[in-house]
Amino acid sequence: MREAVYNRSLDKEILTLQMELNTTQSTQEIAGHGSSPYISVLASHEGLLRQKAFVVIGINTAFSSRKRRDSVRKTWMPQGAKLQQLEREKGIVIRFTIGHSVTSRSILDLAIDLEESHHNDFLRLEHIEGYHELSAKTKTFFSTAVAKWDAEFYVKVDDDVHVNLGMLATTLALHRLKPRVYIGCMKSGPVLAQKNVKYHEPEYWKFGEEGNKYFRHASGQIYAISRDLATYISVNQPILHKYANEDVSLGAWLIGLEVEHINEHNMCCGTPPDCEWKAQAGKACVASYDWSCSGICKSVEKIKDVHARCREGDDAVWSALL
């Protein structure tokens, strides 16, 4: 027991030192890649190489969501060489995040393998997929992303949400000098004690009397956290409690820390005409979705229309000042 506690303490100490090194030392660029600031690598505490990035965007997806993924690929997510160029030149990494099935190497896993061979845009997680395991998946995403990329920000977004990458990058850049930020569409919804309803919270009693509201937290459609917070989750994930709702879980992990909550209204946009009016006024939304569906209703059919009417300029992400 003492040895296990000692090892956890040592791991935390090493990660803390690594975080300090990341902010005080420059790293050598990989030979042959020019002057891009996002192609250098850092050694993690496990001896792995971590690529520097501005932001890592994890698009949460499921085995049954192939059509959603394709609709995202056809709209706001660059493909092929453009996706690689975005990483290399702007430090913006985008991946669909998915775990594995209960049965090892099932037909579901093999289908993702085949899809990955065509698109090369997945981040595979050591996680068993399931709707009621989203809080665990969130922890695993941040831990996996932190181990692979040394990014300034880490973003989680659902695969039925429309994102304007230029506006997202520009918004995050405004907060890059702050050490611990939590950015999203902040809300405080009711704690649902009733069984057999969507978003039921079995541990409702922890939040006070029936009828109480949750503490303020970012809506789960899209949110961003800075490097230190993602590292905190990675280090402490074995003891971070999982509530029924993934966005509540993240809020609970961060509420007791010295964290600045940023209520970013541009992450709260609805679908047309809401986001369309804002785009026409020169203020494109970071993200657009329908509150009634916790995403774009019938996103496979509608996301192309949302993209056409609410998109920023095609060059926005490339001209964003980061």
C-alpha positions in Angstrom: 0.0 0.0 0.0 2.8 2.4 1.0 4.6 1.6 -2.2 1.5 2.3 -4.4 1.0 5.6 -2.7 4.7 6.5 -3.1 4.6 5.6 -6.8 1.5 7.8 -7.4 3.2 10.7 -5.5 6.3 10.2 -7.6 4.3 10.2 -10.8 2.7 13.5 -9.8 6.0 15.1 -8.9 7.5 14.1 -12.2 4.5 15.4 -14.1 4.7 18.7 -12.2 8.3 19.1 -13.0 7.6 18.3 -16.7 4.9 21.0 -16.7 7.4 23.5 -15.4 10.0 22.5 -17.9 7.4 22.9 -20.7 6.8 26.5 -19.8 10.4 27.5 -19.2 12.5 25.6 -21.8 12.4 25.9 -25.6 12.7 22.7 -27.5 14.7 21.8 -30.6 12.8 21.6 -33.8 12.9 18.4 -35.8 15.4 18.7 -38.6 14.0 19.4 -42.0 10.7 21.0 -41.0 11.5 24.6 -41.3 10.5 27.2 -38.7 7.0 26.0 -37.7 6.6 26.2 -33.9 4.4 23.2 -33.8 6.7 20.4 -35.1 9.1 20.1 -32.1 8.7 17.3 -29.7 9.0 17.0 -25.9 9.8 13.9 -23.8 7.1 12.9 -21.4 7.7 11.3 -18.0 7.1 7.9 -19.6 9.8 8.4 -22.2 7.3 9.0 -25.0 7.6 11.9 -27.5 5.0 14.6 -27.4 4.4 16.9 -30.3 3.8 20.6 -29.5 0.4 22.0 -30.5 -1.8 25.0 -30.0 -5.0 23.0 -29.5 -6.0 19.4 -29.6 -9.7 19.0 -30.6 -11.3 15.7 -29.8 -14.5 15.0 -31.6 -16.5 12.6 -29.4 -18.0 9.8 -31.5 -19.5 6.3 -31.3 -19.4 3.1 -33.4 -22.9 3.9 -34.7 -22.0 7.5 -35.9 -20.3 6.8 -39.2 -22.7 9.1 -41.1 -22.2 11.9 -38.5 -18.4 11.6 -38.9 -18.7 11.8 -42.7 -21.0 14.9 -42.4 -18.3 16.6 -40.3 -15.6 15.6 -42.8 -17.6 17.2 -45.6 -18.2 20.4 -43.7 -15.9 22.0 -41.1 -13.2 19.4 -40.6 -10.3 19.6 -43.1 -9.3 16.3 -44.8 -6.1 14.6 -45.9 -3.2 17.0 -46.7 -5.2 20.0 -45.4 -5.6 18.3 -42.0 -1.8 17.7 -41.8 -1.1 21.2 -42.9 -3.3 22.6 -40.2 -1.3 20.7 -37.6 2.0 21.6 -39.0 1.4 25.3 -39.7 -1.2 26.3 -37.1 -0.8 23.7 -34.4 -4.5 22.7 -34.6 -4.9 18.9 -34.1 -8.3 17.4 -34.8 -9.2 13.8 -34.2 -12.4 11.7 -33.7 -12.1 10.0 -30.3 -13.3 6.5 -29.8 -12.6 3.6 -27.6 -13.2 -0.1 -28.2 -16.0 -2.6 -27.9 -16.5 -5.0 -25.0 -15.5 -7.9 -27.2 -11.9 -7.6 -28.3 -11.4 -7.0 -32.0 -15.1 -7.2 -32.8 -16.6 -6.3 -36.1 -17.2 -2.8 -34.7 -13.5 -2.3 -33.9 -12.5 -3.7 -37.4 -14.9 -1.2 -39.0 -13.1 1.7 -37.3 -9.7 0.2 -38.4 -10.9 0.3 -42.0 -12.3 3.8 -41.6 -9.0 4.9 -40.0 -7.0 3.5 -42.9 -9.0 5.7 -45.3 -9.0 9.0 -43.3 -6.3 8.8 -40.6 -8.3 11.0 -38.3 -8.9 8.9 -35.2 -7.5 9.0 -31.7 -8.1 5.5 -30.2 -8.7 5.4 -26.5 -8.2 2.6 -23.9 -11.9 2.8 -23.1 -15.0 0.6 -23.5 -17.6 2.5 -25.4 -21.0 3.0 -23.9 -23.5 5.9 -23.4 -23.3 5.7 -19.7 -19.5 5.8 -19.7 -19.1 9.2 -21.2 -17.5 10.7 -18.0 -14.9 7.9 -18.0 -14.3 8.6 -21.8 -13.7 12.3 -21.1 -11.0 11.5 -18.5 -9.4 9.0 -20.9 -9.5 11.5 -23.8 -7.6 14.2 -21.8 -5.1 11.7 -20.4 -4.4 10.2 -23.8 -4.2 13.7 -25.5 -1.8 15.0 -22.8 0.4 12.0 -23.2 0.6 12.5 -27.0 0.5 16.3 -27.5 1.9 19.2 -25.4 -0.9 21.6 -26.3 -1.9 24.9 -24.8 -5.6 23.9 -25.0 -7.6 20.7 -25.2 -11.1 20.8 -26.6 -13.9 18.3 -26.5 -16.8 18.6 -29.0 -19.6 16.3 -30.0 -19.9 14.9 -33.5 -23.3 16.6 -34.1 -22.0 20.2 -33.5 -20.9 22.6 -36.2 -17.5 24.4 -35.4 -15.9 27.4 -37.0 -12.2 26.6 -36.5 -10.9 30.1 -37.1 -13.3 31.6 -34.5 -12.4 28.8 -32.0 -8.7 29.4 -32.5 -9.1 33.2 -32.2 -11.2 32.8 -29.0 -8.7 30.4 -27.3 -5.8 32.7 -28.2 -7.4 35.5 -26.2 -6.8 33.4 -23.0 -3.5 31.8 -23.8 -1.6 33.7 -21.1 -3.9 32.6 -18.3 -2.6 29.5 -16.5 -5.9 27.7 -15.7 -9.0 28.4 -17.8 -12.2 26.5 -18.4 -14.1 27.9 -21.5 -17.5 27.0 -22.7 -21.2 27.9 -22.7 -21.7 28.0 -18.9 -25.0 26.7 -17.5 -26.7 25.6 -14.3 -29.4 23.1 -15.0 -31.7 21.3 -12.6 -30.5 18.1 -10.8 -33.0 15.5 -12.0 -33.9 13.1 -9.2 -36.7 11.3 -11.1 -35.8 7.9 -12.5 -36.3 6.9 -16.1 -35.8 10.5 -17.4 -33.0 11.7 -19.6 -30.0 13.1 -17.7 -31.2 11.4 -14.4 -28.6 11.9 -11.7 -28.6 8.9 -9.3 -26.5 10.8 -6.8 -28.9 13.8 -6.8 -28.8 13.8 -3.0 -25.2 15.1 -3.0 -26.4 18.3 -4.6 -28.8 19.3 -1.8 -32.6 19.1 -1.6 -34.7 18.0 -4.6 -35.2 20.8 -7.1 -31.7 22.2 -6.6 -29.5 23.2 -9.6 -26.0 22.1 -10.4 -23.0 24.4 -9.9 -22.1 26.4 -13.0 -20.4 24.3 -15.6 -19.8 24.2 -19.4 -22.4 22.6 -21.6 -21.2 19.3 -22.9 -21.5 20.1 -26.6 -18.2 21.9 -26.7 -15.7 23.2 -24.1 -12.0 23.9 -23.8 -9.5 23.6 -20.9 -5.9 24.8 -20.7 -2.8 22.6 -20.4 -2.5 22.6 -16.6 -6.1 21.5 -16.1 -5.8 18.7 -18.7 -2.6 17.5 -17.0 -4.4 17.7 -13.6 -7.1 15.4 -14.9 -4.5 13.0 -16.4 -2.6 12.8 -13.1 -5.6 12.4 -10.9 -8.0 10.4 -13.1 -8.1 7.3 -10.8 -9.7 9.4 -8.0 -11.9 11.8 -10.0 -15.5 10.9 -9.3 -17.8 10.2 -12.3 -21.3 11.6 -12.2 -24.1 10.5 -14.6 -23.6 13.5 -16.8 -20.2 14.0 -18.4 -20.3 17.8 -18.4 -21.3 17.8 -14.7 -18.4 15.5 -14.0 -15.9 17.8 -15.6 -17.3 20.8 -13.7 -17.0 18.9 -10.5 -13.4 18.0 -11.1 -12.5 21.7 -11.6 -14.8 23.6 -9.3 -12.5 23.2 -6.2 -9.4 24.4 -8.1 -8.1 27.9 -8.8 -9.7 28.0 -12.2 -11.1 30.9 -14.3 -14.5 30.0 -15.7 -15.0 31.7 -19.1 -18.6 32.0 -20.2 -18.1 32.2 -23.9 -21.4 33.1 -25.6 -20.1 32.3 -29.0 -20.1 28.7 -27.9 -23.9 28.9 -27.2 -25.2 29.7 -30.7 -28.2 28.0 -32.2 -28.6 26.8 -35.7 -30.1 29.2 -38.4 -31.3 31.8 -38.2 -29.4 32.5 -35.0 -25.9 31.6 -36.2 -26.7 33.0 -39.7 -27.6 36.4 -38.4 -24.4 36.5 -36.4 -22.3 35.5 -39.3 -23.9 38.1 -41.5 -23.1 40.7 -38.8 -19.4 39.7 -39.0 -19.3 37.7 -35.8 -19.3 34.1 -36.8 -20.1 31.6 -34.0 -17.5 29.3 -32.5 -20.1 26.5 -32.4 -23.7 26.0 -33.4 -26.2 23.4 -32.3 -29.9 23.0 -31.1 -30.4 23.0 -27.4 -33.5 20.8 -27.7 -31.3 18.0 -29.2 -28.1 18.7 -27.4 -26.6 19.0 -30.9 -27.8 19.7 -34.4 -31.2 18.0 -34.7 -30.9 15.4 -37.5 -27.3 16.6 -38.0 -26.4 14.3 -40.8 -29.1 16.0 -43.0 -28.8 19.5 -41.5 -25.1 20.2 -40.9 -24.4 21.0 -44.6 -27.1 23.7 -44.4 -25.7 25.0 -41.1 -22.3 25.1 -42.7 -23.4 26.9 -45.8 -25.3 29.6 -43.8 -23.2 30.0 -40.7 -19.7 29.3 -41.8 -16.8 31.8 -41.5 -14.6 32.5 -44.5 -12.7 29.6 -45.9 -9.4 31.3 -45.0 -10.4 32.2 -41.4 -8.5 29.5 -39.7 -5.3 30.1 -41.8 -5.3 33.8 -41.1 -6.1 33.5 -37.4 -3.4 35.2 -35.3 -2.2 32.6 -32.7 
